[in-house]
Amino acid sequence: MQADIVVANASKVFGSGPGAVTALEDISATVPEGQFLCLLGPSGCGKSTLLNAIAGFAPLSGGRITLGGRPVTGPGPDRGMVFQEYALFPWMNVEDNVRFGLDIKGVAKADATVTVDRIVATLGLSDFRRRYPKDLSGGMRQRVAIARILALDPPVMLMDEPFGALDALTRRTLQDELLRIWAEFQKTIVFVTHSIEEALYLADRILVMTYRPGRLKRDIAVPLPRPRDTAAPEFNALKRDLATLVMEEQTRFTQAELHGTTVD
């Protein structure tokens, strides 16, 4: 199916009355099929709220989201979610974790085995397929989480700071792995991060969001060719520009926290 994501005048309010919190306000954006999009901003800007709305986990208070022209009204097999927490079943080994979604879908055992073998090999997990999550490093657990989504082959992958808890070297390794997967499987990816360098390294396009209420502050296309050199002058010039935008919102967040107010 076509995997264009269209967000139209999206808003999300938690609670009601004087204590209500507006997490998202009037956000509109289109993510073309096959694009790698990053949502960037400080804590409290609504990045994860918007991602959860696209996933169908958090219904909007106003506006609408469509995928391939069809309204998003709940979770569906056309979207796969990868969380910062690995969300693996500890009683299942790697192979069974990857196979789980296929079994739920009722895929024939022989077909499921072919898919699992291919995905496990693609993610470099063949030597670990009989291991349990407790026996794996954080980076390997996240590979398994990604493999489980790829086995189901959704056109859209939604990723909520999936590398945030990893050390710098493992993080870069998995960033490169994700870019390889994205190119090979031709997915549409929406990726939440608060790391400016990560967003620039990965994305075709970056949406910078404001501190609460979350609005679209800037829509930036990343013109840098891949693979990207984080030491290149062009990379660092864009990084400085993005840092200015994000720090403006971080300052608003800090002031609001100090004074116990919301930001309008």
C-alpha positions in Angstrom: 0.0 0.0 0.0 1.0 3.6 -0.4 2.6 4.9 2.8 2.2 8.7 2.6 1.4 10.0 6.1 -0.7 13.2 6.3 -1.1 15.1 9.6 -3.7 17.8 9.3 -4.3 20.4 12.1 -3.5 17.8 14.8 -4.1 18.8 18.4 -3.9 16.7 21.6 -5.2 17.8 25.0 -4.7 15.7 28.1 -7.2 16.2 30.9 -9.9 18.9 31.1 -10.7 22.1 32.9 -8.0 24.3 34.5 -5.6 21.3 34.7 -5.8 20.5 31.0 -2.4 20.2 29.2 -2.2 21.0 25.5 0.5 18.7 24.2 0.0 19.3 20.5 -1.6 22.3 18.7 -2.5 22.7 15.0 0.3 20.6 13.5 0.2 19.9 9.8 2.8 18.0 7.8 3.0 15.4 5.0 5.6 12.6 5.1 6.0 11.1 1.6 6.3 7.4 1.2 9.9 6.3 1.7 11.1 9.4 3.5 13.2 9.3 6.7 11.7 12.0 8.9 13.0 13.0 12.4 11.0 14.8 15.0 13.4 16.9 17.0 12.9 19.0 20.1 13.5 19.2 23.9 11.5 17.2 26.4 7.9 18.3 26.7 7.5 19.4 23.0 5.1 16.6 22.1 7.4 14.5 19.8 6.3 11.2 21.4 2.7 12.3 21.6 2.7 12.9 17.8 4.4 9.6 17.1 1.9 7.8 19.3 -1.0 9.5 17.4 0.5 8.3 14.1 0.8 4.8 15.6 -2.9 5.0 16.6 -2.1 4.6 20.3 -3.3 8.1 21.3 -6.4 9.5 19.5 -6.2 13.2 18.7 -8.4 15.8 20.3 -8.7 17.6 17.0 -7.5 17.3 13.4 -6.8 14.0 11.7 -4.0 11.7 10.5 -4.2 9.6 7.4 -1.9 6.9 6.0 -2.2 6.1 2.3 -5.4 8.2 2.3 -7.0 6.1 5.1 -7.8 7.6 8.5 -5.7 6.4 11.4 -8.2 5.3 14.0 -6.0 2.9 16.0 -3.0 0.6 15.7 -2.6 -1.4 12.5 -0.3 -3.8 10.7 0.7 -1.0 8.3 2.7 0.6 11.2 5.5 -0.9 13.3 6.7 0.7 16.5 10.1 0.5 18.0 10.4 1.9 21.5 13.4 3.0 23.6 12.7 0.1 25.9 13.3 -3.1 24.0 9.8 -4.6 24.7 11.0 -8.2 24.1 9.5 -11.2 25.7 12.1 -12.4 28.2 10.9 -16.0 28.1 11.4 -16.2 24.4 14.8 -16.6 22.6 15.7 -14.3 19.7 14.2 -16.5 17.0 10.9 -16.8 18.8 10.7 -13.1 19.6 11.2 -12.3 15.9 8.7 -15.0 14.9 6.0 -13.9 17.4 4.1 -11.4 15.2 4.1 -13.9 12.3 2.5 -16.6 14.5 -0.1 -14.1 15.7 -1.0 -13.3 12.1 -1.3 -17.0 11.4 1.5 -17.1 8.8 2.3 -20.7 7.8 5.2 -22.2 9.7 7.3 -22.8 6.7 6.8 -19.3 5.4 7.5 -17.8 8.8 10.7 -19.8 9.0 11.9 -18.4 5.7 11.1 -14.8 6.8 12.7 -15.2 10.2 15.9 -16.7 8.7 16.2 -13.9 6.3 15.6 -11.1 8.8 17.8 -12.7 11.5 20.6 -12.9 8.9 20.0 -9.3 7.7 20.3 -8.0 11.2 23.4 -10.0 12.0 21.6 -12.1 14.6 22.2 -15.6 13.2 24.8 -16.5 15.9 22.4 -15.3 18.7 19.1 -16.8 17.6 18.9 -19.2 20.5 19.9 -16.6 23.1 17.5 -15.0 25.5 17.2 -11.2 26.0 19.0 -11.3 29.3 22.0 -12.7 27.6 22.2 -9.9 25.0 23.7 -6.4 25.1 21.5 -3.4 24.8 22.5 -3.0 21.2 21.7 -6.6 20.3 18.3 -6.4 22.1 17.4 -3.3 20.0 18.4 -5.3 16.8 16.0 -8.0 17.9 13.2 -5.4 18.4 13.8 -4.0 14.9 14.0 -7.5 13.5 10.6 -8.3 14.9 9.0 -5.3 13.2 10.8 -6.0 9.9 9.5 -9.6 9.9 6.0 -8.2 9.8 7.0 -5.9 6.8 4.9 -2.8 7.6 5.4 0.0 5.1 5.9 2.5 8.0 8.3 2.2 10.9 7.8 4.5 13.9 10.8 4.8 16.3 10.7 6.5 19.7 14.3 7.4 20.7 15.3 3.7 20.0 19.0 4.4 20.6 18.7 6.8 23.5 19.9 4.4 26.2 22.9 3.1 24.2 26.6 4.1 24.4 28.0 6.3 21.7 29.8 3.6 19.7 26.8 1.2 19.7 24.5 4.0 18.9 26.5 5.0 15.8 26.7 1.3 14.7 22.9 1.0 14.9 22.3 4.3 13.2 24.4 3.0 10.2 22.5 -0.3 10.4 19.2 1.5 10.4 20.1 3.5 7.3 21.1 0.3 5.5 17.8 -1.3 6.5 15.9 1.8 5.4 17.6 1.8 2.0 17.1 -2.0 1.5 13.5 -2.3 2.7 12.3 1.1 1.4 10.3 1.9 4.5 8.8 5.2 5.6 10.4 6.1 8.9 9.3 8.6 11.5 12.0 8.8 14.2 11.9 10.7 17.5 15.1 12.1 19.0 16.3 14.9 21.1 19.8 14.6 19.6 20.6 17.2 17.0 23.5 15.2 15.6 21.5 12.0 15.4 18.7 13.8 13.5 21.2 15.3 11.0 23.0 12.0 10.5 19.8 10.0 9.8 17.1 12.2 8.3 16.0 13.4 4.9 14.0 16.0 6.7 13.7 17.3 10.3 10.6 18.8 12.0 11.7 21.0 14.9 8.9 21.3 17.5 8.2 24.0 20.1 8.0 23.5 23.8 4.4 22.8 25.0 2.1 23.3 23.4 3.9 21.4 20.7 3.7 23.2 17.4 5.8 23.0 14.2 8.6 25.5 14.7 10.6 24.7 11.5 10.5 22.2 8.7 14.0 21.6 7.4 15.2 19.5 4.4 18.6 18.0 4.9 20.5 18.4 1.7 23.7 16.5 2.7 24.6 13.4 0.7 25.0 10.0 2.4 27.1 8.7 4.0 27.3 11.8 6.1 30.5 13.1 7.7 29.8 14.5 11.1 33.1 16.5 11.0 32.3 18.2 7.6 31.8 22.0 7.7 28.4 21.7 6.0 27.2 19.2 8.6 28.3 21.4 11.5 26.9 24.6 10.0 23.5 22.9 9.9 24.1 21.5 13.4 24.7 25.1 14.7 21.5 26.3 13.0 19.4 23.5 14.5 21.1 24.0 17.9 19.9 27.6 18.0 16.3 26.5 17.2 16.3 23.8 19.8 18.0 25.9 22.5 15.3 28.6 22.1 12.7 26.0 23.0 14.9 24.5 25.8 15.1 28.0 27.3 11.4 28.4 27.2 11.1 25.0 28.9 13.5 26.0 31.7 11.7 29.3 32.3 8.4 27.6 32.4 9.7 25.0 34.9 11.2 27.8 37.1 8.0 29.8 37.2 5.6 26.9 37.2 3.8 28.1 34.1 2.9 26.9 30.7 4.2 28.5 27.5 1.9 30.1 24.9 
